[in-house]
Amino acid sequence: MSLFGSANFGLPRLKPLSSKRSHVVSVLDIGSTKVVCMIGRLTPRAESQILPGRTHNIEIIGIGHQKSRGVKNGVIADLDAAESVVRLAVDAAERMAGLTIDSLIVNVSAGRLQSDVYTATIDLGGQEVDANDLKRVLAAAGQQSLRTDRAILHSLPTGFSLDGERGIRDPLAMFGDVLGVDMHMLTAERAALKNLELCVNRAHLSVEGMVATPYASGLAALVDDEVELGCAAIDMGGGTTTISVFAEGKLVHADAVGLGGHHVTTDLARGLSTRIEDAERLKVVHGSALPNSADERDIVSVPPIGEDDRDQPTHVPRALVSRIVRARIEETLELIRDRIQRSGFSPIVGKRIVLTGGASQLTGLPEAARRILARNVRIGRPLGVSGLPAAAKGPAFSTAVGLMIYPQVADLETHAAHGGMFSALGGGNSRFARMGQWLKESF
């Protein structure tokens, strides 16, 4: 199935989960630091107070992860290298689960993710709202976002209005004259998605669905109250940091910044003139996002870059390591703060921020984030999944677990694109009235 088919202008779409039976779901998190494949068994669960949105229990039956190659800042930079790492991760997960998989849900960090809200209204003529009216208004909103160079990853109705009264969750069977909807569209560049799909296809697998990384990490790391009251999840990965804002149970905004933990490592490697892997170790063992009075006294030894045995390690105060780390971390956090501010969703986020992702484990990061973002910050680990090995329970695995959770919320989305509805409408200039007529006849 190509991304450029005319009938559906878009991506492989997940079929909704049946709440009556078990499913095996496999996911692939292609990151700049690591590639993770997880295979999970989803079994229907009863309604419960704990994580109430979840329809299924998730048990991980296979997991494989590999150091990433060929991926830079979330973008596939070398297809061959990325493909071989994907194969290795999938192989390991299949062996552990004792089954083979042919399709996966994949995450997207690249392609300049962009969130827009489109508003559309239709005339009801004083009648009650029926399913067709909902389809019409959603299609009218979706129609505004069609672009040839971008594909829609997620389209979520964030709220309806009736006769100007906003904040209506479900207008079905209500009466009114004008029905409106606010539609959150999250899009990415087609080329980046095409390369992602190509990489998976070359490993003889097909892409079952694509999910934006910020959406996935938010699903895994946020608890119900946060999602309801408004909260931002910040996923700090190796090559990218992504932001998602949730409110009233839905994803309302997402963004991505091309800075991550790996940038801290390369800063250290340059600043201390040492190898990347040695810089990584220095960052993990000695790096801190907080100034500390003992840092001036502590001396850290930095292995030399050369192969020559006569090269002695250099010795630097730990304060220097922390200064380099802190400069980059503060830059990243300030960028995130400005992005949240600019998005207009700052009041919705309120005081709640959850940090997740591998780079969130840096010493002193929550404190630095509290100071710069001026909000309450906690570290979020993936919630509500059983069978994860101890090594995979940390925030670094939030995206992969979020991809597992995603099929349960996929039906919140309305892809008016099914069945090539828009291909029959010509360019975006057709009037909504004509479109409404046409929709009425065709449904």
C-alpha positions in Angstrom: 0.0 0.0 0.0 1.7 3.2 -1.1 1.6 6.5 0.8 0.7 8.2 -2.4 -2.4 6.2 -3.5 -5.1 8.5 -4.9 -8.0 6.8 -3.2 -6.8 7.3 0.3 -4.4 10.2 0.6 -2.6 8.8 3.4 -1.1 6.2 5.6 -1.9 2.7 6.6 -4.8 3.0 9.1 -5.3 0.7 12.0 -8.4 -1.3 12.3 -10.1 -0.7 15.6 -9.6 -3.4 18.3 -12.5 -5.7 19.0 -13.3 -5.4 22.7 -14.4 -9.0 22.8 -11.2 -10.8 21.7 -7.5 -10.9 22.2 -5.0 -9.4 19.7 -1.3 -9.7 19.2 0.2 -6.3 18.5 3.7 -5.6 17.3 5.4 -2.2 17.4 8.6 -0.7 16.3 10.2 2.4 17.9 12.9 3.7 15.5 14.9 6.2 17.5 18.2 8.0 17.1 19.7 6.0 20.0 18.0 2.7 19.9 15.5 0.7 17.9 13.0 -1.3 19.9 10.6 -4.0 18.8 7.9 -5.1 21.1 5.3 -7.8 20.7 2.4 -7.7 23.1 -0.7 -9.7 23.8 -3.8 -7.6 24.3 -6.6 -9.2 26.2 -10.0 -7.5 26.9 -10.4 -6.2 30.4 -13.3 -5.0 32.4 -13.9 -1.3 33.0 -11.8 -0.2 35.9 -10.8 2.9 37.8 -7.1 2.4 37.1 -6.3 3.7 33.6 -10.0 3.9 32.7 -9.4 4.6 29.0 -7.8 1.2 28.4 -10.0 -1.5 26.9 -7.3 -4.2 27.0 -4.6 -5.5 29.3 -1.2 -5.5 27.7 1.3 -8.2 28.3 4.7 -7.9 26.5 5.6 -11.4 25.2 8.6 -10.4 23.1 11.1 -7.5 23.1 14.3 -6.8 21.1 16.4 -3.6 21.2 19.5 -2.6 19.3 21.8 0.4 19.3 20.5 2.6 16.5 22.4 3.1 13.3 21.5 5.2 10.2 19.1 7.4 12.1 20.0 11.0 12.9 17.7 13.3 14.8 14.8 11.0 14.1 15.4 11.0 10.4 16.5 8.0 8.4 20.0 9.0 7.1 21.2 5.6 5.9 18.6 3.1 4.7 20.9 0.0 4.7 22.2 0.6 8.3 18.7 1.3 9.6 17.2 -1.7 7.9 19.8 -4.1 9.4 19.1 -2.7 12.9 15.4 -3.1 12.4 15.9 -6.7 11.3 18.0 -7.5 14.4 15.5 -5.9 16.8 12.5 -7.7 15.2 14.3 -11.0 15.1 15.1 -10.8 18.9 11.5 -10.0 19.7 10.2 -12.8 17.5 12.5 -15.3 19.1 11.4 -14.3 22.6 7.7 -14.4 21.7 8.0 -17.6 19.7 6.1 -16.2 16.7 6.8 -14.4 13.5 5.2 -11.0 12.7 4.6 -9.5 9.3 3.3 -6.0 10.1 4.1 -3.3 12.8 3.0 0.0 14.2 5.8 2.4 13.7 6.5 5.8 15.4 7.3 9.0 13.6 9.5 11.8 15.0 10.7 13.1 11.7 9.0 15.0 9.0 8.6 18.3 10.9 5.5 17.4 12.8 2.9 20.1 12.7 -0.2 20.6 14.7 -3.1 22.7 13.4 -6.7 23.1 14.5 -9.3 23.5 11.8 -12.8 24.6 12.6 -15.8 23.9 10.4 -19.6 24.4 10.9 -22.6 23.0 9.1 -26.2 24.0 9.0 -28.6 21.7 10.8 -31.8 23.6 10.2 -33.1 23.1 13.8 -33.0 19.3 13.5 -31.3 16.9 15.8 -27.7 15.9 15.1 -27.4 12.5 13.5 -24.4 10.4 12.5 -24.4 11.9 8.9 -24.2 15.4 10.3 -21.2 14.3 12.4 -19.6 12.8 9.3 -20.3 16.0 7.3 -18.8 18.4 9.8 -15.8 16.2 10.4 -15.2 15.9 6.6 -15.6 19.7 6.2 -12.9 20.2 8.8 -10.6 17.6 7.3 -11.1 19.1 3.8 -9.2 22.2 5.0 -6.0 20.4 5.8 -5.3 18.6 2.6 -1.8 19.3 1.3 0.1 17.4 -1.3 3.4 17.5 0.5 2.1 16.5 4.0 0.2 13.5 5.2 -2.2 13.4 8.1 -0.9 11.2 11.0 -3.7 12.0 13.4 -7.0 13.8 13.1 -8.8 14.2 16.4 -12.0 16.1 17.0 -11.2 18.1 20.2 -14.6 19.6 20.8 -18.0 20.3 19.2 -20.2 23.4 19.4 -23.9 23.8 19.0 -25.2 27.3 18.1 -22.0 28.8 19.4 -22.0 26.9 22.7 -18.6 25.3 22.9 -17.2 22.4 24.9 -19.8 19.8 23.9 -18.2 16.4 24.0 -20.9 14.4 22.1 -23.5 16.3 20.2 -25.3 13.2 18.9 -29.1 13.5 19.2 -29.0 17.1 20.4 -30.9 19.8 18.7 -29.6 23.0 17.1 -29.2 25.2 14.0 -25.4 25.2 13.6 -23.0 22.3 14.4 -19.3 23.1 14.7 -16.2 21.1 15.3 -12.6 21.8 16.2 -10.4 19.3 14.6 -6.8 18.8 15.6 -4.7 17.6 12.6 -1.2 16.4 13.2 0.7 16.2 9.9 4.2 15.2 8.7 6.1 15.5 5.5 5.3 12.7 3.2 8.9 12.1 2.1 10.0 11.4 5.7 7.2 8.9 6.1 7.9 7.3 2.8 11.5 6.7 3.9 10.4 5.3 7.2 8.0 2.9 5.4 10.7 2.0 2.9 13.1 1.1 5.7 10.5 -1.3 7.3 9.5 -2.7 3.9 13.1 -3.6 3.1 13.2 -5.7 6.2 10.2 -7.6 4.7 7.7 -6.2 7.0 4.7 -3.9 6.4 3.6 -0.8 8.3 0.3 -1.3 10.0 -0.1 2.2 11.2 2.1 5.3 12.0 1.9 7.1 15.2 3.6 10.4 16.1 6.2 9.9 18.8 4.8 12.6 21.1 1.4 11.0 21.0 2.8 7.6 21.9 4.9 8.7 24.8 2.1 10.8 26.2 -0.2 7.7 26.1 2.4 5.7 28.0 3.6 8.2 30.6 0.5 10.2 31.6 -2.1 9.2 34.1 -5.8 9.8 33.6 -6.1 12.9 35.7 -3.3 14.6 33.8 -4.8 13.7 30.4 -8.2 15.1 31.7 -7.1 18.3 33.3 -4.4 19.3 30.8 -0.8 18.3 30.9 2.3 18.3 28.6 4.5 15.3 28.1 8.0 16.0 27.0 9.9 13.0 25.6 13.6 13.7 25.6 15.2 11.2 23.2 18.7 10.9 21.8 18.2 13.0 18.6 14.8 14.7 19.1 12.7 16.1 22.0 9.0 15.9 21.4 6.1 17.7 23.2 2.5 16.6 23.4 -0.3 18.5 25.1 -3.3 16.5 26.3 -6.6 17.9 27.6 -10.1 16.5 28.2 -8.7 13.1 27.4 -7.4 14.0 24.0 -4.2 15.0 22.3 -4.7 18.7 21.4 -1.2 19.7 20.3 2.2 18.1 19.4 5.6 19.4 18.4 9.2 18.2 18.0 12.5 19.9 18.4 15.7 18.5 16.8 17.7 18.5 20.0 18.3 15.6 22.4 20.6 13.7 24.7 23.0 12.9 21.9 23.7 16.6 21.4 24.9 16.7 25.0 27.2 13.8 24.3 28.7 15.4 21.1 29.2 18.7 23.0 31.2 16.8 25.6 33.2 14.9 23.0 34.1 18.2 21.3 34.7 20.2 24.4 36.8 17.5 26.2 38.3 16.1 23.0 37.4 12.5 23.6 35.6 9.7 21.8 31.8 9.7 21.5 31.4 6.5 23.6 33.7 7.9 26.3 31.7 11.2 26.3 28.5 9.2 26.7 29.9 7.4 29.8 31.1 10.7 31.3 27.7 12.2 30.7 25.9 9.3 32.4 28.3 8.9 35.3 29.4 12.5 36.0 27.2 14.8 34.1 24.6 16.8 35.9 22.1 19.5 35.0 22.5 21.1 38.4 25.5 23.2 39.7 27.1 21.5 42.7 29.7 23.0 45.0 31.7 19.7 45.1 32.1 19.8 41.4 35.1 22.1 41.5 37.0 19.7 43.8 36.2 16.5 42.0 38.5 15.6 39.2 37.4 13.4 36.3 39.7 11.6 33.9 39.0 11.9 30.2 40.3 9.2 27.9 42.3 10.5 24.9 41.0 10.3 21.4 44.1 8.8 19.8 45.1 5.1 19.5 48.6 5.7 20.8 49.2 4.0 24.2 51.5 6.9 25.3 48.6 9.3 25.3 47.7 9.9 28.9 44.1 10.7 29.9 43.5 14.3 30.7 42.1 15.4 34.1 39.4 18.0 34.3 37.3 19.3 37.2 33.8 17.7 37.2 32.4 21.2 37.1 33.6 21.5 33.5 31.6 18.4 32.5 28.6 19.7 34.2 28.9 23.2 32.6 28.9 21.7 29.1 26.0 19.4 30.0 24.1 22.3 31.6 24.5 24.7 28.7 22.9 22.3 26.2 20.2 21.1 28.6 19.2 24.7 29.3 19.1 25.5 25.6 16.8 22.5 25.0 14.5 23.3 27.9 14.3 27.0 26.9 13.4 26.0 23.4 10.6 23.8 24.7 9.3 26.5 27.0 9.1 28.9 24.1 7.4 26.3 21.9 4.7 25.7 24.5 4.3 29.4 24.9 4.0 30.0 21.2 1.6 27.1 20.7 -1.1 29.0 22.7 -1.7 25.9 24.8 0.3 27.2 27.8 -2.8 27.8 29.9 -4.1 24.3 29.2 -0.8 22.7 30.3 -1.1 24.7 33.5 1.5 23.5 36.0 1.7 19.9 34.9 4.7 18.6 33.0 5.8 15.0 32.7 9.3 14.3 31.4 10.0 11.0 29.8 12.4 9.4 27.2 16.0 8.2 27.8 17.6 11.6 28.1 15.2 12.5 31.0 17.3 10.2 33.3 20.2 12.7 33.4 21.0 13.7 37.0 19.4 16.9 38.1 17.2 17.2 35.0 13.8 17.4 36.8 15.1 20.3 38.9 16.5 22.1 35.9 13.2 21.6 34.1 11.3 22.9 37.1 13.3 26.1 37.2 13.3 26.8 33.4 9.7 25.7 32.7 8.4 27.2 36.0 6.1 24.2 36.4 5.7 21.0 38.4 7.8 18.3 36.8 7.8 14.5 37.3 9.6 11.7 35.5 7.1 9.5 33.7 7.7 5.8 33.2 5.5 3.6 31.0 2.4 2.6 32.9 0.0 -0.3 32.9 1.9 -2.9 30.9 3.0 -6.3 32.3 5.8 -8.5 31.2 8.4 -5.8 30.6 11.9 -6.9 31.6 13.4 -4.7 34.4 15.8 -3.0 31.9 12.8 -1.8 29.8 10.7 -0.3 32.6 12.4 3.0 32.4 11.3 6.2 30.7 13.5 5.3 27.7 10.8 2.8 26.7 7.8 5.1 26.9 7.4 5.5 23.1 7.5 1.7 22.4 4.9 1.1 25.2 2.8 4.0 23.9 2.7 2.4 20.5 1.3 -0.7 22.2 -1.4 1.3 23.9 -2.3 3.3 20.7 -4.6 0.7 19.1 -7.0 1.2 22.0 -7.4 4.9 21.3 -7.2 4.7 17.5 -11.0 4.8 17.1 -11.0 8.3 18.7 -9.7 9.5 15.3 -11.8 10.3 12.4 -10.2 9.7 9.1 -12.7 11.1 6.7 -10.4 9.9 4.1 -11.7 6.3 4.0 -13.0 5.3 0.6 -11.4 8.1 -1.2 -14.1 10.6 -0.2 -11.9 13.6 -1.1 -10.7 12.4 -4.4 -14.2 12.9 -5.8 -14.4 16.4 -4.6 -11.7 18.0 -6.7 -9.6 20.8 -5.3 -10.3 22.3 -1.9 -12.5 25.0 -3.6 -15.7 23.0 -3.6 -18.3 24.7 -1.5 -19.3 22.9 1.7 -23.0 23.0 0.7 -22.4 21.0 -2.4 -20.2 18.7 -0.5 -22.8 18.2 2.1 -25.3 17.2 -0.6 -22.8 14.8 -2.1 -22.0 13.3 1.3 -25.7 12.8 2.1 -26.1 10.8 -1.1 -23.1 8.7 -0.8 -23.5 7.5 2.8 
